[in-house]
Amino acid sequence: MATKTFKIGEYCKGGVITVEINGDRIDIIAKDWDVSAGYTKGSNQSKAKEFDRETRFATESNVERKMMDFLEDLTTHYYACTVVDWIKTKVTLEANKGWYGW
């Protein structure tokens, strides 16, 4: 299992995105910044309140595009790519299939 919390701040709805990978299961969790833990990127955001979540499997067709769609609703393209690039270092994603599924 791999877990990483991205403390993005003002460029992200809520400010925090946590990714949990367990086998082929990928959970992307959007959280509200816990100001009681501090205002800096060095603050512990493990208790931040979850407000949205998406679960995907690395074996799904076009899984990278689906994760990017979810992440780009939360943050900028730059940070969405940063999160997906980290995910790709931990799990092999299904190759994107063309319009006809081949």
All heavy atoms as an XYZ file, in Angstrom:
823
protein
N       0.850     -1.189      0.000
C       0.000      0.000      0.000
C       0.887      1.241      0.000
O       1.875      1.306      0.703
C      -0.906      0.008      1.230
C      -1.843      1.168      1.258
S      -3.094      0.971      2.525
C      -3.808      2.567      2.470
N       0.501      2.205     -0.804
C       1.215      3.479     -0.879
C       0.219      4.607     -0.650
O      -0.899      4.561     -1.146
C       1.875      3.626     -2.245
N       0.645      5.600      0.110
C      -0.200      6.757      0.407
C       0.635      8.022      0.293
O       1.780      8.053      0.725
C      -0.783      6.663      1.826
O      -1.521      5.457      1.946
C      -1.689      7.826      2.135
N       0.046      9.050     -0.290
C       0.716     10.351     -0.348
C      -0.335     11.447     -0.249
O      -1.399     11.349     -0.856
C       1.500     10.501     -1.638
C       2.271     11.822     -1.723
C       3.251     11.809     -2.859
C       3.942     13.147     -3.013
N       5.026     13.339     -2.088
N      -0.008     12.472      0.522
C      -0.874     13.631      0.661
C      -0.218     14.811     -0.044
O       0.933     15.140      0.230
C      -1.113     13.961      2.147
O      -1.769     12.846      2.756
C      -1.974     15.197      2.313
N      -0.959     15.407     -0.959
C      -0.500     16.585     -1.686
C      -1.157     17.798     -1.052
O      -2.372     17.952     -1.111
C      -0.882     16.482     -3.164
C      -0.227     15.338     -3.882
C      -0.803     14.078     -3.871
C       0.962     15.514     -4.560
C      -0.208     13.019     -4.524
C       1.573     14.460     -5.222
C       0.988     13.205     -5.203
N      -0.355     18.660     -0.438
C      -0.864     19.874      0.192
C      -0.677     21.019     -0.790
O       0.351     21.665     -0.831
C      -0.131     20.117      1.503
C      -0.368     19.013      2.502
C       0.439     19.226      3.753
C       1.210     17.965      4.032
N       2.128     18.080      5.120
N      -1.698     21.242     -1.597
C      -1.600     22.173     -2.713
C      -1.980     23.589     -2.302
O      -1.421     24.561     -2.780
C      -2.471     21.669     -3.893
C      -1.947     20.294     -4.334
C      -2.482     22.662     -5.037
C      -2.842     19.562     -5.294
N      -2.920     23.728     -1.412
C      -3.309     25.053     -0.953
C      -4.334     25.711     -1.847
O      -5.273     25.085     -2.327
N      -4.124     26.995     -2.130
C      -5.141     27.804     -2.802
C      -5.395     27.425     -4.257
O      -6.367     27.877     -4.846
C      -4.755     29.280     -2.731
C      -3.485     29.619     -3.451
C      -3.001     31.027     -3.180
O      -3.318     31.583     -2.126
O      -2.310     31.564     -4.053
N      -4.568     26.595     -4.844
C      -4.790     26.165     -6.227
C      -5.624     24.896     -6.313
O      -5.696     24.273     -7.362
C      -3.456     25.951     -6.945
C      -2.680     27.226     -7.093
C      -1.583     27.494     -6.286
C      -3.070     28.191     -8.016
C      -0.880     28.674     -6.405
C      -2.378     29.385     -8.138
C      -1.288     29.622     -7.336
O      -0.607     30.796     -7.446
N      -6.258     24.534     -5.210
C      -7.025     23.284     -5.156
C      -8.260     23.488     -4.282
O      -8.173     24.105     -3.214
C      -6.131     22.194     -4.567
S      -6.932     20.621     -4.278
N      -9.419     22.975     -4.726
C     -10.613     23.012     -3.875
C     -10.288     22.264     -2.595
O      -9.876     21.119     -2.626
C     -11.791     22.336     -4.563
C     -12.355     23.067     -5.740
C     -13.518     22.303     -6.335
C     -13.958     22.880     -7.644
N     -14.982     22.071     -8.301
N     -10.459     22.902     -1.468
C     -10.161     22.276     -0.191
C      -8.702     22.354      0.188
O      -8.361     22.404      1.352
N      -7.817     22.330     -0.788
C      -6.394     22.503     -0.529
C      -5.576     21.234     -0.406
O      -4.362     21.271     -0.501
N      -6.237     20.080     -0.179
C      -5.503     18.840      0.089
C      -6.058     17.701     -0.765
O      -7.274     17.520     -0.854
C      -5.597     18.444      1.581
C      -4.840     17.167      1.861
C      -5.110     19.566      2.483
N      -5.166     16.936     -1.374
C      -5.534     15.716     -2.092
C      -4.686     14.581     -1.543
O      -3.460     14.687     -1.490
C      -5.310     15.851     -3.610
C      -6.229     16.925     -4.202
C      -5.530     14.508     -4.318
C      -5.959     17.256     -5.652
N      -5.336     13.515     -1.126
C      -4.633     12.323     -0.651
C      -4.896     11.186     -1.622
O      -6.028     10.991     -2.062
C      -5.108     11.926      0.764
O      -4.800     13.001      1.660
C      -4.421     10.662      1.256
N      -3.845     10.451     -1.948
C      -3.963      9.292     -2.834
C      -3.567      8.055     -2.042
O      -2.529      8.045     -1.383
C      -3.065      9.433     -4.078
C      -3.179      8.198     -4.959
C      -3.416     10.686     -4.855
N      -4.425      7.037     -2.090
C      -4.138      5.755     -1.460
C      -4.167      4.685     -2.538
O      -5.143      4.566     -3.274
C      -5.166      5.431     -0.382
C      -5.175      6.416      0.765
C      -6.311      6.188      1.749
O      -7.216      5.374      1.456
O      -6.297      6.839      2.802
N      -3.100      3.904     -2.635
C      -3.017      2.831     -3.623
C      -2.866      1.519     -2.871
O      -1.957      1.361     -2.046
C      -1.829      3.040     -4.583
C      -1.979      4.360     -5.320
C      -1.715      1.863     -5.556
C      -0.787      4.745     -6.158
N      -3.771      0.602     -3.151
C      -3.733     -0.727     -2.540
C      -3.926     -1.749     -3.658
O      -5.048     -1.950     -4.122
C      -4.812     -0.856     -1.469
C      -4.642     -2.085     -0.625
O      -3.741     -2.891     -0.847
N      -5.510     -2.247      0.359
N      -2.840     -2.351     -4.112
C      -2.912     -3.256     -5.253
C      -3.252     -2.466     -6.504
O      -2.572     -1.502     -6.843
N      -4.331     -2.839     -7.192
C      -4.782     -2.118     -8.381
C      -5.801     -1.031     -8.060
O      -6.205     -0.281     -8.936
C      -5.416     -3.101     -9.381
C      -4.367     -3.868    -10.166
O      -3.195     -3.459    -10.136
O      -4.728     -4.873    -10.797
N      -6.219     -0.939     -6.809
C      -7.223      0.050     -6.401
C      -6.552      1.384     -6.085
O      -5.596      1.442     -5.306
C      -7.976     -0.459     -5.176
C      -9.024      0.491     -4.687
C      -9.644     -0.018     -3.398
N     -10.429      1.014     -2.778
C     -11.647      0.837     -2.330
N     -12.205     -0.351     -2.409
N     -12.303      1.824     -1.789
N      -7.088      2.444     -6.686
C      -6.560      3.790     -6.499
C      -7.675      4.668     -5.951
O      -8.700      4.843     -6.598
C      -6.041      4.373     -7.834
C      -5.011      3.437     -8.466
C      -5.491      5.778     -7.625
C      -4.756      3.729     -9.926
N      -7.479      5.202     -4.752
C      -8.444      6.128     -4.149
C      -7.850      7.529     -4.174
O      -6.751      7.752     -3.653
C      -8.753      5.744     -2.700
C      -9.544      4.459     -2.593
O     -10.584      4.364     -3.245
O      -9.109      3.546     -1.862
N      -8.578      8.458     -4.772
C      -8.185      9.869     -4.779
C      -9.179     10.593     -3.896
O     -10.379     10.579     -4.159
C      -8.186     10.445     -6.206
C      -7.257      9.632     -7.104
C      -7.777     11.917     -6.179
C      -7.331     10.000     -8.568
N      -8.679     11.206     -2.823
C      -9.533     11.801     -1.801
C      -9.274     13.302     -1.716
O      -8.137     13.732     -1.504
C      -9.261     11.144     -0.427
C      -9.378      9.620     -0.538
C     -10.194     11.698      0.634
C      -8.714      8.872      0.599
N     -10.321     14.087     -1.892
C     -10.236     15.540     -1.743
C     -10.601     15.898     -0.311
O     -11.586     15.398      0.227
C     -11.180     16.221     -2.725
N      -9.786     16.760      0.299
C     -10.001     17.128      1.705
C      -9.935     18.639      1.885
O      -9.252     19.334      1.133
C      -8.923     16.485      2.591
C      -8.938     14.972      2.591
C      -7.858     14.434      3.503
C      -7.894     12.919      3.612
N      -6.868     12.444      4.547
N     -10.659     19.111      2.899
C     -10.575     20.515      3.301
C      -9.369     20.691      4.213
O      -9.140     19.889      5.120
C     -11.834     20.933      4.074
C     -13.026     21.140      3.165
O     -12.836     21.661      2.052
O     -14.144     20.775      3.567
N      -8.609     21.743      3.989
C      -7.421     22.027      4.798
C      -7.822     22.162      6.263
O      -8.759     22.889      6.594
C      -6.779     23.321      4.313
C      -5.390     23.523      4.830
C      -5.044     23.934      6.076
C      -4.182     23.310      4.132
N      -3.689     23.996      6.192
C      -3.135     23.612      5.002
C      -3.885     22.895      2.844
C      -1.794     23.523      4.630
C      -2.567     22.809      2.481
C      -1.531     23.115      3.357
N      -7.135     21.463      7.128
C      -7.388     21.515      8.573
C      -6.569     22.655      9.169
O      -5.394     22.476      9.494
C      -7.023     20.182      9.212
C      -7.288     20.145     10.714
O      -7.928     21.084     11.232
O      -6.851     19.185     11.366
N      -7.190     23.836      9.307
C      -6.453     25.004      9.791
C      -6.051     24.864     11.255
O      -5.111     25.506     11.701
C      -7.246     26.316      9.568
C      -7.379     26.608      8.092
C      -8.588     26.273     10.235
N      -6.713     23.999     12.007
C      -6.323     23.792     13.404
C      -4.959     23.109     13.495
O      -4.287     23.202     14.518
C      -7.377     22.963     14.147
O      -7.420     21.642     13.638
N      -4.527     22.441     12.415
C      -3.212     21.776     12.391
C      -2.119     22.717     11.883
O      -0.939     22.393     11.954
C      -3.268     20.532     11.514
N      -2.516     23.854     11.348
C      -1.534     24.817     10.859
C      -1.848     25.271      9.455
O      -2.658     24.684      8.753
N      -1.160     26.337      9.056
C      -1.422     26.952      7.760
C      -0.336     26.665      6.723
O      -0.482     27.009      5.571
C      -1.560     28.474      7.916
C      -2.799     28.865      8.675
C      -2.755     29.093     10.039
C      -4.012     28.990      8.026
C      -3.896     29.448     10.738
C      -5.163     29.354      8.717
C      -5.092     29.573     10.078
O      -6.214     29.908     10.768
N       0.761     26.048      7.130
C       1.877     25.838      6.209
C       1.831     24.444      5.593
O       1.160     23.543      6.103
C       3.216     26.001      6.941
O       3.338     24.966      7.919
C       3.320     27.365      7.611
N       2.587     24.276      4.500
C       2.641     22.965      3.844
C       3.283     21.912      4.745
O       3.101     20.731      4.530
C       3.388     23.058      2.520
C       2.574     23.745      1.459
C       3.193     23.593      0.105
C       2.269     24.214     -0.930
N       2.656     23.920     -2.275
N       4.005     22.324      5.754
C       4.617     21.388      6.690
C       3.657     20.899      7.767
O       4.003     20.035      8.570
N       2.433     21.420      7.783
C       1.466     21.023      8.812
C       0.919     19.626      8.527
O       0.869     19.170      7.395
C       0.322     22.034      8.880
O      -0.390     22.057      7.668
N       0.515     18.954      9.577
C      -0.031     17.593      9.478
C      -1.501     17.680      9.066
O      -2.345     18.092      9.846
C       0.121     16.872     10.815
C      -0.404     15.453     10.765
O      -0.915     14.989      9.748
N      -0.270     14.751     11.879
N      -1.809     17.237      7.853
C      -3.170     17.310      7.332
C      -3.861     15.943      7.317
O      -4.850     15.749      6.638
C      -3.160     17.920      5.932
C      -2.745     19.379      5.910
C      -3.714     20.259      6.664
O      -4.923     20.134      6.551
N      -3.178     21.158      7.473
N      -3.348     15.011      8.114
C      -3.914     13.657      8.122
C      -5.340     13.623      8.679
O      -6.103     12.717      8.370
C      -3.018     12.711      8.910
O      -2.924     13.123     10.254
N      -5.716     14.596      9.476
C      -7.065     14.637     10.050
C      -8.008     15.567      9.281
O      -9.111     15.848      9.733
C      -6.983     15.091     11.508
C      -6.089     14.253     12.387
C      -6.864     13.192     13.094
C      -6.011     12.557     14.174
N      -5.640     11.215     13.916
N      -7.553     16.037      8.133
C      -8.391     16.935      7.320
C      -9.678     16.215      6.911
O      -9.686     15.019      6.652
C      -7.614     17.403      6.093
N     -10.760     16.977      6.842
C     -12.079     16.410      6.547
C     -12.246     16.123      5.051
O     -12.021     16.981      4.209
C     -13.150     17.396      7.000
C     -14.562     16.900      6.785
C     -15.574     17.938      7.208
C     -16.959     17.523      6.768
N     -17.876     18.625      6.742
N     -12.655     14.903      4.746
C     -12.884     14.486      3.358
C     -14.192     15.082      2.847
O     -15.198     15.064      3.543
C     -12.951     12.962      3.313
C     -13.271     12.383      1.977
C     -13.357     10.862      1.997
O     -12.687     10.208      2.804
O     -14.133     10.345      1.186
N     -14.181     15.597      1.594
C     -15.435     16.074      1.015
C     -15.754     15.429     -0.337
O     -16.870     15.563     -0.836
C     -15.478     17.601      0.915
C     -14.573     18.203     -0.111
C     -14.986     18.348     -1.428
C     -13.308     18.643      0.239
C     -14.156     18.917     -2.367
C     -12.470     19.211     -0.699
C     -12.895     19.344     -2.002
N     -14.790     14.753     -0.938
C     -15.053     14.069     -2.208
C     -14.035     12.945     -2.376
O     -12.926     13.024     -1.852
C     -14.957     15.051     -3.376
C     -15.695     14.573     -4.627
O     -16.295     13.478     -4.583
O     -15.677     15.302     -5.630
N     -14.436     11.914     -3.134
C     -13.568     10.753     -3.325
C     -13.893     10.092     -4.649
O     -15.033     10.055     -5.077
C     -13.807      9.760     -2.178
C     -13.154      8.410     -2.360
C     -13.571      7.441     -1.254
N     -13.020      7.804      0.012
C     -11.988      7.170      0.581
N     -11.420      6.158     -0.011
N     -11.541      7.564      1.756
N     -12.855      9.562     -5.278
C     -13.047      8.754     -6.477
C     -12.175      7.511     -6.353
O     -11.004      7.608     -5.994
C     -12.675      9.525     -7.740
C     -12.822      8.666     -8.982
C     -12.896      9.464    -10.259
O     -13.967     10.035    -10.498
O     -11.893      9.503    -10.973
N     -12.770      6.372     -6.655
C     -12.038      5.110     -6.649
C     -11.967      4.591     -8.063
O     -12.977      4.504     -8.755
C     -12.736      4.077     -5.737
O     -12.780      4.602     -4.405
C     -11.985      2.754     -5.748
N     -10.762      4.265     -8.483
C     -10.510      3.708     -9.807
C      -9.624      2.479     -9.650
O      -8.971      2.312     -8.634
C      -9.799      4.716    -10.719
C     -10.635      5.903    -11.089
C     -11.651      5.518    -12.109
N     -12.578      6.611    -12.378
C     -13.705      6.438    -12.994
N     -14.061      5.258    -13.421
N     -14.503      7.446    -13.199
N      -9.616      1.649    -10.694
C      -8.750      0.480    -10.721
C      -7.776      0.633    -11.880
O      -8.159      1.072    -12.971
C      -9.575     -0.804    -10.848
C     -10.378     -1.080     -9.619
C     -11.668     -0.595     -9.493
C      -9.832     -1.787     -8.561
C     -12.413     -0.819     -8.345
C     -10.556     -2.011     -7.409
C     -11.849     -1.533     -7.295
N      -6.516      0.273    -11.653
C      -5.467      0.441    -12.650
C      -5.756     -0.353    -13.918
O      -5.209     -0.058    -14.974
C      -4.116      0.031    -12.070
N      -6.638     -1.332    -13.829
C      -6.955     -2.181    -14.979
C      -8.097     -1.625    -15.832
O      -8.410     -2.198    -16.867
C      -7.331     -3.591    -14.493
O      -8.385     -3.483    -13.537
C      -6.133     -4.286    -13.864
N      -8.708     -0.525    -15.424
C      -9.801      0.080    -16.203
C      -9.257      0.680    -17.498
O      -8.151      1.210    -17.526
C     -10.464      1.222    -15.423
C     -11.287      0.815    -14.258
C     -11.875      2.025    -13.537
O     -12.204      3.027    -14.211
O     -11.993      1.958    -12.322
N     -10.067      0.638    -18.530
C      -9.705      1.297    -19.776
C      -9.723      2.813    -19.567
O     -10.615      3.342    -18.908
C     -10.704      0.911    -20.869
O     -10.414      1.600    -22.057
N      -8.733      3.485    -20.088
C      -8.623      4.955    -20.007
C      -8.616      5.477    -18.578
O      -9.117      6.564    -18.306
C      -9.729      5.632    -20.817
C      -9.632      5.326    -22.287
O      -8.546      5.280    -22.847
N     -10.768      5.091    -22.911
N      -8.037      4.725    -17.670
C      -8.053      5.117    -16.258
C      -7.309      6.436    -16.032
O      -7.734      7.257    -15.212
C      -7.512      3.982    -15.354
C      -6.044      3.693    -15.626
C      -7.747      4.298    -13.893
N      -6.237      6.664    -16.764
C      -5.497      7.912    -16.585
C      -6.365      9.115    -16.943
O      -6.411     10.104    -16.219
C      -4.230      7.901    -17.439
C      -3.364      9.118    -17.229
C      -2.044      9.057    -17.965
O      -1.690      7.992    -18.497
O      -1.362     10.099    -18.015
N      -7.102      9.042    -18.050
C      -7.981     10.138    -18.461
C      -9.095     10.362    -17.426
O      -9.450     11.502    -17.112
C      -8.587      9.811    -19.838
C      -9.564     10.836    -20.368
C      -8.847     12.072    -20.873
N      -8.968     13.156    -19.906
C      -8.130     14.167    -19.795
N      -7.096     14.276    -20.577
N      -8.306     15.112    -18.905
N      -9.644      9.273    -16.891
C     -10.713      9.393    -15.891
C     -10.205     10.063    -14.620
O     -10.891     10.903    -14.029
C     -11.294      8.009    -15.577
C     -12.050      7.407    -16.749
C     -12.429      5.965    -16.473
C     -13.064      5.315    -17.688
N     -13.318      3.879    -17.474
N      -8.987      9.710    -14.193
C      -8.411     10.347    -13.005
C      -8.117     11.819    -13.275
O      -8.365     12.667    -12.416
C      -7.143      9.615    -12.563
C      -7.406      8.256    -11.984
S      -5.955      7.465    -11.256
C      -4.854      7.362    -12.642
N      -7.603     12.122    -14.477
C      -7.327     13.517    -14.829
C      -8.607     14.345    -14.837
O      -8.611     15.483    -14.355
C      -6.631     13.603    -16.189
C      -5.184     13.180    -16.179
S      -4.106     14.243    -15.204
C      -4.116     15.732    -16.199
N      -9.695     13.791    -15.350
C     -10.974     14.509    -15.342
C     -11.400     14.857    -13.923
O     -11.839     15.977    -13.651
C     -12.065     13.687    -16.026
C     -11.896     13.607    -17.537
O     -11.127     14.417    -18.096
O     -12.526     12.725    -18.146
N     -11.286     13.891    -13.013
C     -11.661     14.135    -11.613
C     -10.730     15.170    -10.983
O     -11.190     16.126    -10.338
C     -11.613     12.822    -10.824
C     -11.926     12.988     -9.366
C     -13.220     13.239     -8.939
C     -10.925     12.897     -8.410
C     -13.516     13.390     -7.596
C     -11.206     13.045     -7.058
C     -12.507     13.296     -6.654
N      -9.431     14.998    -11.180
C      -8.464     15.903    -10.562
C      -8.550     17.322    -11.119
O      -8.410     18.288    -10.366
C      -7.050     15.356    -10.735
C      -6.722     14.148     -9.865
C      -5.463     13.448    -10.356
C      -6.587     14.563     -8.413
N      -8.799     17.454    -12.425
C      -8.879     18.789    -13.003
C     -10.134     19.543    -12.567
O     -10.202     20.753    -12.709
C      -8.772     18.729    -14.527
C      -7.356     18.429    -14.978
C      -7.206     18.293    -16.477
O      -8.217     18.068    -17.172
O      -6.065     18.411    -16.944
N     -11.103     18.831    -12.015
C     -12.245     19.498    -11.397
C     -11.859     20.068    -10.030
O     -12.486     20.993     -9.541
C     -13.421     18.520    -11.254
C     -14.676     19.207    -10.765
O     -15.024     20.278    -11.318
O     -15.306     18.689     -9.825
N     -10.811     19.503     -9.430
C     -10.369     19.936     -8.104
C      -9.241     20.959     -8.150
O      -9.142     21.813     -7.270
C      -9.871     18.733     -7.292
C     -10.873     17.635     -6.969
C     -10.161     16.467     -6.313
C     -11.967     18.166     -6.065
N      -8.371     20.845     -9.149
C      -7.158     21.657     -9.158
C      -6.751     21.975    -10.587
O      -7.463     21.657    -11.539
C      -6.024     20.924     -8.397
O      -4.910     21.805     -8.246
C      -5.603     19.642     -9.068
N      -5.605     22.592    -10.745
C      -5.112     22.964    -12.071
C      -4.550     21.739    -12.793
O      -4.278     20.704    -12.183
C      -3.997     24.015    -11.955
O      -2.878     23.429    -11.284
C      -4.468     25.252    -11.210
N      -4.353     21.891    -14.092
C      -3.791     20.812    -14.908
C      -2.399     20.427    -14.392
O      -2.053     19.243    -14.338
C      -3.720     21.247    -16.370
C      -3.136     20.215    -17.267
N      -3.829     19.105    -17.679
C      -1.902     20.112    -17.822
C      -3.058     18.361    -18.455
N      -1.891     18.956    -18.554
N      -1.607     21.405    -13.992
C      -0.252     21.141    -13.493
C      -0.281     20.197    -12.294
O       0.445     19.196    -12.257
C       0.442     22.457    -13.115
C       1.756     22.239    -12.408
C       2.905     21.946    -13.131
C       1.839     22.301    -11.020
C       4.113     21.733    -12.492
C       3.042     22.085    -10.368
C       4.176     21.798    -11.106
O       5.360     21.576    -10.467
N      -1.103     20.508    -11.308
C      -1.153     19.668    -10.105
C      -1.821     18.327    -10.384
O      -1.465     17.310     -9.794
C      -1.833     20.404     -8.952
C      -0.959     21.486     -8.377
C      -1.266     22.828     -8.569
C       0.190     21.173     -7.672
C      -0.457     23.818     -8.056
C       1.009     22.169     -7.154
C       0.691     23.490     -7.351
O       1.505     24.473     -6.854
N      -2.805     18.293    -11.286
C      -3.419     17.024    -11.674
C      -2.357     16.107    -12.281
O      -2.283     14.914    -11.955
C      -4.560     17.256    -12.651
N      -1.505     16.656    -13.148
C      -0.421     15.868    -13.743
C       0.571     15.406    -12.683
O       1.070     14.278    -12.743
C       0.310     16.685    -14.806
S      -0.604     16.880    -16.339
N       0.857     16.257    -11.707
C       1.775     15.892    -10.634
C       1.245     14.688     -9.855
O       1.992     13.752     -9.555
C       1.984     17.092     -9.678
O       2.501     18.186    -10.428
C       2.920     16.744     -8.545
N      -0.040     14.695     -9.543
C      -0.652     13.582     -8.805
C      -0.629     12.309     -9.651
O      -0.220     11.244     -9.176
C      -2.096     13.934     -8.372
C      -2.789     12.726     -7.765
C      -2.092     15.100     -7.387
N      -1.041     12.401    -10.905
C      -1.082     11.218    -11.771
C       0.329     10.686    -12.030
O       0.535      9.466    -12.058
C      -1.833     11.521    -13.083
C      -1.680     10.386    -14.082
C      -3.306     11.758    -12.790
N       1.305     11.566    -12.182
C       2.688     11.108    -12.372
C       3.161     10.306    -11.159
O       3.850      9.292    -11.308
C       3.629     12.281    -12.627
C       3.459     12.875    -14.021
O       2.829     12.218    -14.883
O       3.948     14.009    -14.238
N       2.813     10.743     -9.946
C       3.177      9.981     -8.751
C       2.473      8.625     -8.749
O       3.087      7.609     -8.431
C       2.831     10.753     -7.472
C       3.192      9.979     -6.253
C       4.425      9.899     -5.665
C       2.331      9.133     -5.493
N       4.379      9.057     -4.590
C       3.108      8.570     -4.447
C       0.993      8.787     -5.570
C       2.575      7.698     -3.507
C       0.471      7.921     -4.637
C       1.249      7.386     -3.621
N       1.193      8.608     -9.108
C       0.449      7.341     -9.162
C       1.134      6.366    -10.124
O       1.286      5.186     -9.814
C      -1.023      7.593     -9.575
C      -1.766      8.337     -8.457
C      -1.723      6.276     -9.908
C      -3.135      8.851     -8.852
N       1.584      6.877    -11.274
C       2.214      6.019    -12.277
C       3.550      5.446    -11.807
O       4.002      4.437    -12.334
C       2.371      6.764    -13.598
C       1.023      7.028    -14.252
C       1.051      7.532    -15.684
C       2.009      8.588    -16.032
N       1.752      9.196    -17.350
N       4.176      6.052    -10.799
C       5.407      5.480    -10.242
C       5.108      4.324     -9.299
O       5.994      3.539     -8.980
C       6.248      6.528     -9.482
O       5.542      6.947     -8.306
C       6.598      7.712    -10.364
N       3.870      4.216     -8.858
C       3.493      3.187     -7.887
C       2.716      2.028     -8.480
O       2.689      0.941     -7.918
C       2.654      3.805     -6.755
C       3.340      4.930     -6.023
C       4.603      4.446     -5.363
C       5.325      5.589     -4.663
N       6.650      5.203     -4.228
N       2.028      2.246     -9.615
C       1.187      1.205    -10.206
C       1.198      1.373    -11.730
O       1.301      2.495    -12.225
C      -0.252      1.267     -9.634
C      -0.972      2.522    -10.041
C      -1.063      0.053     -9.998
N       1.118      0.270    -12.438
C       1.055      0.311    -13.896
C      -0.396      0.469    -14.332
O      -1.239     -0.358    -13.980
C       1.633     -0.981    -14.508
O       2.976     -1.131    -14.040
C       1.620     -0.922    -16.015
N      -0.655      1.532    -15.083
C      -2.019      1.815    -15.525
C      -2.296      1.117    -16.850
O      -1.403      0.956    -17.685
C      -2.222      3.321    -15.694
C      -1.997      4.172    -14.451
C      -2.183      5.634    -14.790
C      -2.918      3.756    -13.331
N      -3.547      0.724    -17.046
C      -3.985      0.117    -18.303
C      -3.723      1.105    -19.439
O      -3.985      2.295    -19.304
C      -5.482     -0.201    -18.225
C      -6.072     -0.762    -19.482
C      -5.661     -2.191    -19.763
O      -5.308     -2.913    -18.817
O      -5.695     -2.562    -20.930
N      -3.200      0.611    -20.535
C      -2.942      1.472    -21.688
C      -4.253      2.060    -22.195
O      -5.279      1.381    -22.212
C      -2.268      0.676    -22.796
N      -4.190      3.303    -22.589
C      -5.387      3.941    -23.135
C      -5.776      3.263    -24.433
O      -4.933      2.998    -25.283
C      -5.135      5.432    -23.366
C      -5.026      6.183    -22.069
O      -5.504      5.727    -21.039
N      -4.402      7.341    -22.109
N      -7.036      3.007    -24.596
C      -7.538      2.383    -25.809
C      -8.177      3.455    -26.673
O      -8.703      4.433    -26.177
C      -8.549      1.300    -25.464
C      -7.906      0.165    -24.681
C      -8.890     -0.924    -24.395
C      -8.172     -2.037    -23.630
N      -9.087     -3.036    -23.164
N      -8.121      3.237    -27.967
C      -8.684      4.196    -28.907
C     -10.191      4.217    -28.871
O     -10.844      3.534    -28.075
N     -10.755      5.004    -29.758
C     -12.196      5.166    -29.833
C     -12.918      3.827    -29.965
O     -13.971      3.609    -29.395
C     -12.517      6.050    -31.040
C     -13.968      6.250    -31.285
C     -14.735      5.594    -32.185
C     -14.831      7.124    -30.593
N     -16.032      6.034    -32.122
C     -16.116      6.979    -31.140
C     -14.662      8.050    -29.564
C     -17.208      7.707    -30.704
C     -15.750      8.773    -29.132
C     -16.998      8.591    -29.703
N     -12.324      2.889    -30.680
C     -12.969      1.598    -30.916
C     -12.571      0.539    -29.904
O     -12.988     -0.595    -30.005
C     -12.638      1.102    -32.343
C     -13.128      2.061    -33.387
C     -12.247      2.904    -34.048
C     -14.479      2.158    -33.682
C     -12.706      3.817    -34.986
C     -14.951      3.059    -34.615
C     -14.048      3.881    -35.264
O     -14.515      4.772    -36.196
N     -11.763      0.902    -28.899
C     -11.413     -0.030    -27.831
C     -10.302     -1.000    -28.166
O     -10.131     -1.991    -27.500
N      -9.492     -0.726    -29.205
C      -8.391     -1.608    -29.517
C      -7.075     -1.077    -29.131
O      -6.821     -0.128    -28.633
C      -8.296     -2.010    -30.986
C      -8.930     -1.114    -32.001
C     -10.205     -1.202    -32.440
C      -8.356     -0.001    -32.701
N     -10.436     -0.228    -33.366
C      -9.328      0.504    -33.544
C      -7.120      0.600    -32.687
C      -9.096      1.603    -34.372
C      -6.893      1.680    -33.508
C      -7.867      2.174    -34.342
